Amino acid sequence: MSTVAVVPAAGSGERLGAGRPKAFVHLGGQTLLERTLAGLRDSKAVDAVVVAVPPDRTDEAKLILGGDAVVVAGGLTRTDSVRRALAAVGEPELVLVHDAARALTPPDLIARVVAALRDGHQAVVPVLPVADTIKAVDANGVVIATPQGFRTELLLRAYDRSPTDVTDDAALVENLGVQVVVVDGDPMAFKITTAFDLLVAEAVVNR
């Protein structure tokens, strides 16, 4: 089954306070975007990647990534960026949505999500038990991370029916009445949002 990863990376990164869009901030000599792409590539589970970046950063992204990804201009919101990236994926059977802010996500986590999709599940998300340091929690007391994986047709249908901005693609799919299956997450898939998060990531990279 062909699998394409969609990477929304058009956020301004204001909370990070680095003076540039978050995906273009350096971590251990590489941008978060480069590290995200490396994890997807090393998973050996993804056939292609589409990245949505700020419109004024498309040339820079193409220079950084070379031929490793298709680069599109993102929108004002995450939802707009995902929609634009989905329009450029072609016709793969499976699609992952993976935030560039989760740049240290282990390749084997990505492979687990794809494997679950290939086993026949329609929607898959990685989860972790709640910890004090993690904020993105669903109603069942688990942490929702990315990549989130879907049958492409299903995610496109979910976005077609969503008029509002969303941060959790799996929630859109659940609104269609489709069961979302979970796989084991990994603490390394934490989201780099603030300057403190970046310090943690730097400590991990330099350990």
Salt bridges, closest charged atoms under 4 A:
ASP42 OD1 - ARG41 NE 3.92
GLU60 OE1 - ARG57 NH1 2.75
ASP68 OD2 - ARG41 NH1 3.71
ASP99 OD1 - ARG78 NH2 3.19
ASP108 OD2 - ARG112 NH1 3.93
GLU153 OE2 - ARG157 NE 2.82
ASP169 OD2 - ARG78 NH2 2.91
